[in-house]
């Protein structure tokens, strides 16, 4: 895999090296800093890095900030050996993550004034290319060609501190807090990410995980009334769906599909319980 371009290394050194060192990160390479910390019983690795150039643009790079928990990856592979990895890679590098973001994403998610509510990063930053290229070959990225690299580094540093740093702190708080104390499974909940269940376990929140897995397994055969109530709740939240769904009975085919989905979730929950060694406690 290609490394980052020389321009990206210069920008990173100006932009983020000092800022990240102040926050406990250590240098891994010219455009990659990492910080390891222990939360509960797990090692959590935070990374901030620039990725390799986009095809046809040799002076480009993408930024990424994210975290990875090695034990979650190990347990996920044990529980679901034939499934794709629960993690993904950061900005075209080999480094894996369970949650990442970038400057453009955080900027565009931040509430703006009415006048700026449609603002995108490319509207204020000339070196950010926000539109994908032909056939998706070019993802949104930074293009350092012809740029004042120190000036670009200063702007990236300010944007990261304004929009990404708070996301890192919020995500860390979220990981440390674990699931809500009232977290009990009700049919229709999306176990969402079974990765999140494994995260909670390795972070030390064992009892909520047992309770949630037990609820998924117990809901393996939901009744028609339970399924219809879930659909009614969804319709109330999505007013664009036909109002008739509030009142009509669900067709037999849809009922069977949702029952099958519940059985699939229950099967996944059993596999997780087996890997965690708590099968006798939740089944």
Helices and strands as residue ranges (DSSP letters): H 6-12, I 13-17, H 18-22, E 26-29, E 32-39, E 42-50, E 60-61, E 63-68, H 70-79, E 88-89, E 96-97, E 99-101, H 103-109, G 114-116, H 121-124, E 128-129, G 134-136, E 141-143, H 149-159, I 160-164, H 165-177, H 194-202, H 206-218, H 224-237, G 243-246, H 252-276, H 279-282
